């Protein structure tokens, strides 16, 4: 089997036992099937297809599922494909994924494949699997361990296959969660390693969960810094790029948890929603900026929530009941919600059936 091999549909539609809301299960075999990481896009622009990672052929590869028919097609056949690596950036015609030191792009409809970025000359090993892009999709923010030394380097790479890669920022202690800011050609964010948020004796800049980075000058400054007794995780940018959302958690104990934001460039913390008992984990915002899908990190007993951001109200969409922790289930899958471009669909992953599978639920 190889690229463009078709597989029988595994789609089934059922009513969520607790909410009665319709849920679409796209995968259902005994292999592992994982959707995109939280807040990244697994949907083609026309919302005909959803992309996911699967090891059903013996190695991790990218697959396409047609939502209407459930038809499955393998669209990659390369060594070194990373789990939860994919993203479909603007204009939404290609799915991008990492394999070793390269990024590959596959046309969503035709399946035509091309090498978008080749970083083999500068990267020592694999590219970081977390892919985000410039507003028009013509450049990718990539992260790698440089051949010349230790630590992590952030670089801007042209996605046209030209090989243009411009290193922007290097941190010897490492970096995680790089994100290009939407609607902004020159701004990104990243999380500095190690996480020193709980070290109140550390200087202010060392306690930042996330820093803002100028992709032209290479200058960075602390952006998300919580006051004593709190920490924040799993930040993502508002679709208009005006502010960055994060999950603020009590230390110790996690709850209460709040969805908060800080303006781009820094400023006061705004609280949008607080939950006194549920462990809010990851979230994604619809492109119109009105709604946020939020997963809950309580093993095998977790709802997927929908927050009306302006009203500050929450309703339960369905219960993924994902494993969350490898101590509580074999795979410890996290739902990692992602919106479709129109906001109609929310994709998530759950291992409630025994192996990770990909699901969709409609926004009310």
C-alpha positions as CSV (number, residue, x, y, z in Angstrom):
1,X,0.0,0.0,0.0
2,X,1.1,3.6,-0.6
3,X,0.0,7.1,-1.5
4,X,-3.5,7.5,-2.8
5,X,-4.5,4.0,-1.6
6,X,-8.2,3.9,-0.7
7,X,-9.6,2.3,2.4
8,X,-13.2,1.3,3.2
9,X,-15.3,3.9,5.1
10,X,-15.4,3.5,8.9
11,X,-17.7,6.4,9.5
12,X,-20.6,6.1,11.9
13,X,-23.1,8.7,13.3
14,X,-24.5,8.4,16.8
15,X,-26.2,10.4,19.4
16,X,-24.0,11.4,22.4
17,X,-25.4,9.4,25.3
18,X,-25.4,12.4,27.7
19,X,-26.3,15.4,25.5
20,X,-28.1,13.7,22.7
21,X,-26.1,15.8,20.2
22,X,-25.1,14.1,16.9
23,X,-21.5,13.0,16.8
24,X,-19.7,11.8,13.6
25,X,-17.0,9.2,14.1
26,X,-14.7,9.2,11.1
27,X,-12.3,6.3,12.0
28,X,-13.0,3.1,13.7
29,X,-10.4,0.4,13.0
30,X,-8.0,-1.1,15.5
31,X,-5.1,1.2,14.6
32,X,-4.3,4.6,16.2
33,X,-5.9,7.6,14.5
34,X,-5.1,11.1,15.7
35,X,-6.4,14.5,14.6
36,X,-4.5,17.7,14.5
37,X,-3.1,19.4,17.6
38,X,-5.4,21.8,19.4
39,X,-6.3,25.0,17.5
40,X,-4.5,23.9,14.2
41,X,-6.7,23.1,11.2
42,X,-7.3,19.6,9.9
43,X,-10.0,20.7,7.4
44,X,-9.7,21.6,3.7
45,X,-11.1,25.1,2.9
46,X,-14.3,23.7,1.4
47,X,-14.7,21.4,4.4
48,X,-15.0,18.4,2.1
49,X,-12.1,16.6,3.8
50,X,-10.6,16.1,7.2
51,X,-6.9,15.0,7.5
52,X,-5.5,12.8,10.3
53,X,-2.5,10.7,11.3
54,X,-2.8,6.9,11.4
55,X,-0.4,4.0,11.9
56,X,-2.7,1.5,10.2
57,X,-0.1,0.7,7.6
58,X,2.6,0.0,10.1
59,X,4.1,3.5,10.3
60,X,2.7,7.0,10.9
61,X,1.2,8.5,7.7
62,X,-1.3,11.2,6.8
63,X,-4.8,10.2,5.7
64,X,-7.8,12.0,4.1
65,X,-11.4,11.4,5.0
66,X,-14.3,12.7,3.0
67,X,-16.8,13.9,5.5
68,X,-19.9,13.1,3.5
69,X,-19.0,9.6,2.4
70,X,-16.4,8.6,5.0
71,X,-14.1,7.5,2.2
72,X,-10.5,7.2,3.5
73,X,-7.4,7.8,1.3
74,X,-3.7,7.6,2.4
75,X,-2.0,10.8,1.1
76,X,1.6,10.3,2.4
77,X,4.1,7.4,2.3
78,X,7.3,8.7,3.9
79,X,9.6,7.7,6.8
80,X,9.7,10.0,9.8
81,X,6.1,11.3,9.7
82,X,5.4,12.6,13.2
83,X,2.1,12.1,15.0
84,X,-0.2,15.2,15.2
85,X,2.1,17.0,12.8
86,X,-0.5,18.2,10.2
87,X,-2.0,21.6,9.5
88,X,-4.0,23.1,6.7
89,X,-3.1,26.8,6.5
90,X,-4.6,29.5,4.2
91,X,-5.7,29.3,1.5
92,X,-6.7,25.8,2.6
93,X,-5.9,23.9,-0.5
94,X,-3.0,21.8,0.8
95,X,-2.3,19.8,4.0
96,X,1.3,20.3,5.3
97,X,3.2,17.7,7.4
98,X,6.7,17.1,8.6
99,X,8.8,14.0,7.8
100,X,12.4,14.2,9.2
101,X,14.0,17.5,8.3
102,X,11.4,18.3,5.5
103,X,7.9,19.7,5.2
104,X,5.7,18.1,2.5
105,X,2.5,19.6,1.1
106,X,-0.3,17.5,-0.4
107,X,-3.1,19.0,-2.5
108,X,-6.3,18.3,-0.6
109,X,-8.4,17.3,-3.7
110,X,-5.9,15.8,-6.2
111,X,-3.4,14.3,-3.8
112,X,-0.5,15.8,-5.7
113,X,2.5,16.0,-3.4
114,X,5.5,18.4,-3.3
115,X,8.4,19.2,-1.0
116,X,7.5,22.6,0.5
117,X,10.6,23.1,2.8
118,X,13.9,21.2,2.9
119,X,15.8,22.0,6.1
120,X,18.2,19.1,5.9
121,X,21.2,21.5,5.5
122,X,20.5,23.3,8.8
123,X,18.6,21.0,11.0
124,X,20.2,18.3,13.2
125,X,17.5,15.7,13.0
126,X,13.8,16.2,12.6
127,X,11.9,19.5,12.3
128,X,9.6,20.2,15.2
129,X,6.2,18.8,14.2
130,X,4.2,21.9,15.3
131,X,3.6,23.8,12.1
132,X,2.2,27.4,11.9
133,X,2.2,29.7,8.9
134,X,2.2,33.3,7.8
135,X,-1.3,34.8,7.0
136,X,-1.2,33.9,3.3
137,X,0.5,30.5,3.9
138,X,3.6,31.4,1.8
139,X,6.0,31.0,4.8
140,X,6.2,28.6,7.7
141,X,7.5,29.1,11.2
142,X,9.8,26.1,11.7
143,X,11.8,25.0,14.7
144,X,14.8,22.7,14.8
145,X,18.0,21.8,16.6
146,X,20.8,23.5,14.6
147,X,23.7,21.4,13.2
148,X,26.1,24.0,14.7
149,X,25.1,23.6,18.3
150,X,22.5,22.8,21.0
151,X,19.1,24.3,21.8
152,X,16.3,25.3,19.5
153,X,16.3,27.7,16.5
154,X,13.2,29.4,15.1
155,X,13.3,30.2,11.4
156,X,11.0,31.5,8.7
157,X,10.9,29.2,5.6
158,X,9.4,29.8,2.2
159,X,6.8,27.1,1.5
160,X,7.3,27.2,-2.3
161,X,10.1,24.7,-2.3
162,X,12.7,27.4,-3.1
163,X,14.8,26.4,0.0
164,X,14.8,29.9,1.5
165,X,15.2,29.6,5.2
166,X,15.9,32.6,7.5
167,X,16.9,31.8,11.1
168,X,15.3,34.4,13.4
169,X,15.9,33.3,17.0
170,X,17.9,30.8,19.0
171,X,17.6,29.7,22.6
172,X,20.1,27.4,24.1
173,X,17.7,26.1,26.7
174,X,15.1,25.2,24.1
175,X,11.7,26.4,22.9
176,X,8.2,24.9,22.5
177,X,4.8,25.8,21.1
178,X,5.9,28.2,18.3
179,X,3.0,30.1,16.8
180,X,2.8,32.6,14.0
181,X,0.4,35.4,14.9
182,X,-2.7,35.6,12.6
183,X,-3.0,38.7,10.4
184,X,0.5,39.7,11.2
185,X,3.4,39.2,8.8
186,X,6.2,39.7,11.3
187,X,5.1,38.5,14.7
188,X,5.2,35.1,16.4
189,X,5.2,33.7,19.9
190,X,6.9,30.8,21.6
191,X,7.3,29.2,25.0
192,X,10.8,29.4,26.6
193,X,12.3,26.3,28.2
194,X,12.5,25.5,31.1
195,X,9.1,26.3,32.5
196,X,9.9,28.6,35.4
197,X,6.4,30.0,36.0
198,X,6.2,28.7,39.6
199,X,9.6,29.9,40.6
200,X,8.7,33.2,42.2
201,X,12.4,33.9,42.9
202,X,13.2,33.9,39.2
203,X,13.3,37.2,37.4
204,X,10.2,38.4,35.6
205,X,11.4,37.4,32.1
206,X,12.2,33.9,33.3
207,X,8.7,33.3,34.6
208,X,7.0,33.9,31.2
209,X,4.9,31.1,29.8
210,X,5.1,32.7,26.4
211,X,7.2,35.4,24.7
212,X,6.4,37.6,21.7
213,X,8.9,37.5,18.9
214,X,9.6,40.1,16.1
215,X,10.4,37.9,13.0
216,X,12.3,40.8,11.4
217,X,14.6,42.0,14.2
218,X,14.7,38.7,16.2
219,X,13.8,40.6,19.4
220,X,11.6,38.8,22.0
221,X,10.0,39.9,25.2
222,X,7.8,38.2,27.9
223,X,4.1,38.3,27.0
224,X,2.2,35.9,29.2
225,X,3.3,36.2,32.9
226,X,0.9,35.2,35.6
227,X,0.8,36.6,39.2
228,X,1.8,34.6,42.2
229,X,-0.4,31.6,42.8
230,X,-1.2,31.1,39.1
231,X,0.3,29.6,35.9
232,X,-1.0,29.4,32.4
233,X,-0.7,26.8,29.6
234,X,-1.8,26.0,26.0
235,X,-2.0,29.5,24.6
236,X,-3.4,30.2,21.2
237,X,-4.0,33.5,19.3
238,X,-7.3,35.1,18.5
239,X,-8.1,34.7,14.8
240,X,-7.6,38.4,14.2
241,X,-4.2,38.4,16.0
242,X,-5.3,41.1,18.5
243,X,-4.7,39.0,21.6
244,X,-3.5,35.7,22.9
245,X,-5.7,33.3,24.9
246,X,-4.4,31.0,27.6
247,X,-5.6,28.7,30.3
248,X,-4.8,30.2,33.7
249,X,-4.6,27.5,36.5
250,X,-4.4,27.7,40.2
251,X,-1.1,26.6,41.8
252,X,-1.3,24.0,43.3
253,X,-4.5,22.2,42.4
254,X,-5.3,23.4,38.9
255,X,-8.8,24.7,39.7
256,X,-10.2,27.2,39.5
257,X,-9.2,27.5,35.8
258,X,-9.9,30.5,33.7
259,X,-9.7,31.4,30.0
260,X,-7.8,34.6,29.9
261,X,-6.2,36.8,27.3
262,X,-3.5,39.4,27.0
263,X,-3.3,41.9,24.1
264,X,-0.6,41.5,21.5
265,X,2.3,43.6,22.6
266,X,1.4,43.0,26.3
267,X,-1.1,44.6,28.7
268,X,-3.7,43.8,31.3
269,X,-5.0,40.2,31.7
270,X,-8.7,39.8,30.8
271,X,-10.7,36.9,32.2
272,X,-13.3,35.5,29.8
273,X,-14.6,32.5,31.7
274,X,-13.8,30.7,35.0
275,X,-14.6,27.1,36.0
276,X,-14.3,26.2,39.7
277,X,-14.2,22.5,39.3
278,X,-13.3,21.3,35.8
279,X,-9.7,21.0,34.6
280,X,-9.8,23.0,31.4
281,X,-7.0,21.8,29.2
282,X,-6.8,22.8,25.5
283,X,-8.9,25.2,23.4
284,X,-9.5,26.5,19.9
285,X,-11.3,29.6,18.6
286,X,-13.7,29.8,15.6
287,X,-12.4,32.0,12.8
288,X,-15.2,34.5,13.4
289,X,-13.8,34.9,17.0
290,X,-17.2,34.2,18.6
291,X,-16.8,30.7,20.0
292,X,-14.2,28.7,21.8
293,X,-14.1,24.8,22.0
294,X,-12.5,23.7,25.3
295,X,-11.5,20.2,26.3
296,X,-11.4,19.0,29.9
297,X,-8.5,17.0,31.4
298,X,-10.2,14.5,33.6
299,X,-9.3,11.0,32.6
300,X,-12.1,9.0,30.9
301,X,-14.8,11.4,32.1
302,X,-14.5,14.7,30.2
303,X,-16.9,16.9,28.3
304,X,-16.2,19.1,25.2
305,X,-17.3,22.6,26.0
306,X,-18.4,25.5,23.8
307,X,-17.8,28.9,25.2
308,X,-19.7,32.0,23.8
309,X,-16.8,34.4,24.3
310,X,-18.8,37.6,24.4
311,X,-21.4,36.3,26.8
312,X,-19.1,34.2,28.9
313,X,-21.5,31.3,28.9
314,X,-20.7,27.6,28.3
315,X,-22.6,24.6,27.0
316,X,-21.6,21.0,26.7
317,X,-21.3,19.7,23.1
318,X,-20.6,16.0,23.9
319,X,-18.5,13.8,26.1
320,X,-15.3,12.5,24.4
321,X,-14.3,10.7,27.6
322,X,-10.7,10.6,26.3
323,X,-8.0,8.8,28.4
324,X,-6.0,12.0,29.0
325,X,-3.3,10.2,31.0
326,X,-1.3,7.1,30.0
327,X,-1.8,6.1,33.7
328,X,-5.5,6.0,33.2
329,X,-5.7,4.5,29.7
330,X,-3.4,2.8,27.2
331,X,-3.0,5.8,24.9
332,X,-3.9,8.8,27.1
333,X,-5.4,10.7,24.2
334,X,-6.3,14.3,24.5
335,X,-9.3,15.7,22.5
336,X,-7.3,18.7,21.1
337,X,-10.3,20.5,19.5
338,X,-10.0,22.3,16.2
339,X,-12.6,24.3,14.3
340,X,-13.4,24.0,10.6
341,X,-13.0,27.2,8.6
342,X,-16.7,28.1,8.7
343,X,-17.0,27.1,12.3
344,X,-19.6,24.5,11.5
345,X,-17.5,21.5,12.7
346,X,-15.3,20.8,15.6
347,X,-12.9,18.0,15.3
348,X,-11.4,16.1,18.2
349,X,-9.6,12.8,19.2
350,X,-10.7,10.3,21.7
351,X,-9.5,6.8,22.8
352,X,-12.8,6.0,24.6
353,X,-13.3,2.9,22.3
354,X,-9.8,1.5,23.3
355,X,-7.7,3.1,20.5
356,X,-7.6,6.8,19.5
357,X,-10.2,7.7,16.8
358,X,-11.2,11.0,15.1
359,X,-14.6,12.6,15.7
360,X,-16.6,15.6,14.6
361,X,-19.4,17.4,16.3
362,X,-21.4,20.3,14.9
363,X,-21.4,23.7,16.6
364,X,-25.1,24.5,17.5
